[in-house]
């Protein structure tokens, strides 16, 4: 096997394919001088909505701001409970707290790593019984690119009259039975952080919604709550706009996106073939966007040994996530405030000692995947 370096996330291979288009697009923005909300932002919004299969898209400054704008539009705040998985990135829990609401952490499924529906139903009932908070929203996360069970989540949200928000930061391009993420929840938040399935060269994000009225509200909220003109302020908003240059970059990348999703899936299949008899690998389900490829090891000791083996072989890896959200110092108070006697979050706690993400991007070769797999198996 060769010693060609392997990247955890490779953006150089993609850039080589679109370099001239990038320069042309960026030069056009520089010439126009419309660096905020330029025509490229509108063009991107139209193409994102079309890719998702309908509805409306609103470009914003990050995936975190997408979550915040969606919750602001619903008036979520003090006294409200927002149910979300305990095993995910900090932004999902951060936003309710910024708005004065309380995140209620839910355990995750041990196979999919997405929100556990039975545990979610149990915690909604507990919050209702305690009566301290009003259940207002569910945030489902399509962790590592695998879509959550959106039909079931939608039924549960309808049953309890809750706002349903899809945090699809790691999963844009994913689908369930051919229906893209962006069409399952009341609103879908996207992140265009550089390492995402569709990433720009800085911060960026978007909101997808089936509602023209909500899209107009999101556009107002992203620009200080403005109304018919810049100096008419209808509501309290924020500064959450998408830079025009980032929109131009994303337009170039969107041309490659369909093929890149197929190539991610191909790399995942290679990994599963090479590793399937050695460690717990993710299921090869249709519609998985493969934002990350994450294996599960038996315990922390085994993971540490595999990490040391990969380091020795010069192979990068990541741990997403080393702590469940309810163990983070910033969220411990919210965790105990949300439910006086909160049930244990056993799976989320276990996963933080067991999961490890291997290199995943559309430009992996089969030989590179085999090298990674060989290093993992040698360390076990």
C-alpha angles and dihedrals in degrees: 000000000000126000098232106150116257120216124212087217117011117204097157097071091054093044092056090060096052104027096117093046089050091053092048093049095045092046089054090055092047090051094049095047090213097130096158122054093347122166091273089067091056091045091051092048091054093049094046091052091048092049090051089052102254144330124079137305127206119194116224138174100263145346089260091055089048089058091046096048091049091053093043089054089057093049092241112171146109114016094017126119119217114193116213139152119278090218108067143078120308096248092072091062097032096065099059090050093050088055093048095254125124123244113221109203119224128196121246135234112266093225105038097027087219125121114303108238096204092050090046092054090048093052093047088055092048093051090049091049094049091049096203095113135032115234106236112154148015120211112199118194123207091215118209088351100302111126115239118236094278099172090056093042090051091051091049093048091049091049092056099031094245132155110247118213125183115212096201095164092130098033115051106147093036123123145182114227090340095309108119126231104260093060101061104065132048087254134003124209119209130193123208095190106151096258096051124106087263108024137170128207096266135002121330143138145167143212122227120201137164090220123089089197093054091047090056090049092050090052090052093048093049089057104050093281093292122175128194094342142014094268098044107092114192100171143000107281138155142239099264107138127144115242114243093230090056090050089052091052092049091051089058092047093047089067089065097039102097092051092044091055089053091048092050089053090049091053090049090053090051090051093049092050092050099040106026095102094045109046140008105278128189117267116258097235123169112257096029107142095201098220085162135008107222128182127194120226126196098252147341093273092057092046091051090051092050091047090053090049093051092047090053090051092049093244119141124225139169138215112220101205127005093177132033112238095249089060093054110107092230093057105036093092092050090049094057092040093053094059125010093211103023114185117242119277093218103162094046090052093048095048093056088065096042114038127091129174121220128204110297128175137118094263099061115124124217089245091056092049090051090052091052092047092048091053091050093049093045090056097048 
